[in-house]
């Protein structure tokens, strides 16, 4: 029974990935507002109702890539080592992302990643939907940090710092610099920003 359930879950995940990949390819090629949900369904060779079972909105077809990082900051805080302060754990995690050139840090010069971020940041409906993802992350991080207004304030500050750092890194790369070239500045900016949070 569980083997069948596992197989079914993997198949659903592959279908979801195929739909999302087809959508992002179309959006990057034509622009978000020039592609309909019907276009995406046709490219993925599925029906429109099937598409909506996987992605409730057109925006979710793009932002599912951010969903992979949903709750990441809260997980880092919950899983930090004994005696490690939350901000130190988050700083270490962000720095590791910079070293890997993780797209979530904005420090990736892969052309598709740069184009993807441009699509998100320049499409108002996508930017608005991304704000909802960020609010959910903030709430999860606040819960992981503790109770009360201090936890909520720290969560908001940490995520704002990460968002500004990532956007700054992306802009430098989008302006034509390589991730390798931007890396030392990105590390210095992250170190300074997280030091101020402490």
Secondary structure, DSSP 8 states (H G I E B T S, - for coil): -HHHHHHHHHHHHHHHHHHHHHHHHHHHHH-GGG--HHHHHHHHTS-HHHHHHH-SSTTHHHHHHHHTTTTHHHHHHHT--TT--HHHHHHHHHHHHHHHT-GGGT----HHHHHHHHHHHH-HHHHHHHHHHHHHHHHHHHHHH-SHHHHHHHHHHHHHHHHHHHHHHHHHHHTT--HHHHHHHHHHHHHHHHHHH-
